[in-house]
Amino acid sequence: METKKENEELIEKIMRGLDLTYKKLIESKKRNNEELVILKDNQIIKVKPE
């Protein structure tokens, strides 16, 4: 069984990975002049990354 510290470390790694993925997604959308599609208030919205 994993300890609390191991769980916290795993969560931290996952959060860093998600942050990095988000940054790469934004860069890719900017580079290719594409829109981001997001869900906000139960509505689908297309946004140009800046």
C-alpha positions as CSV (number, residue, x, y, z in Angstrom):
1,M,0.0,0.0,0.0
2,E,1.2,3.5,-0.8
3,T,1.9,5.9,1.9
4,K,0.4,9.4,2.1
5,K,3.7,10.9,0.9
6,E,3.8,8.7,-2.1
7,N,0.2,9.6,-3.0
8,E,1.1,13.3,-2.6
9,E,4.1,12.9,-4.9
10,L,2.0,11.1,-7.5
11,I,-0.6,13.8,-7.4
12,E,2.1,16.4,-7.9
13,K,3.5,14.6,-10.9
14,I,0.0,14.3,-12.4
15,M,-0.7,18.0,-11.9
16,R,2.7,19.0,-13.5
17,G,1.9,16.7,-16.4
18,L,-1.5,18.2,-16.9
19,D,-0.1,21.7,-16.8
20,L,2.6,20.8,-19.4
21,T,0.0,19.2,-21.6
22,Y,-2.2,22.3,-21.4
23,K,0.7,24.6,-22.3
24,K,1.6,22.4,-25.3
25,L,-2.0,22.4,-26.4
26,I,-2.2,26.2,-26.3
27,E,1.1,26.6,-28.2
28,S,-0.1,24.1,-30.9
29,K,-3.4,25.9,-31.3
30,K,-1.6,29.3,-31.7
31,R,1.0,27.9,-34.1
32,N,-1.7,26.3,-36.3
33,N,-4.1,29.3,-36.0
34,E,-6.8,26.9,-34.6
35,E,-9.6,27.5,-32.1
36,L,-9.9,25.9,-28.6
37,V,-13.2,24.3,-27.9
38,I,-14.3,24.5,-24.3
39,L,-17.4,23.8,-22.2
40,K,-18.5,26.8,-20.1
41,D,-21.8,26.9,-18.3
42,N,-23.1,23.9,-20.2
43,Q,-22.4,25.6,-23.6
44,I,-19.7,24.7,-26.1
45,I,-17.6,27.8,-26.9
46,K,-14.8,28.2,-29.5
47,V,-12.0,30.5,-28.5
48,K,-8.9,31.8,-30.4
49,P,-5.8,31.4,-28.2
50,E,-3.9,34.6,-27.6
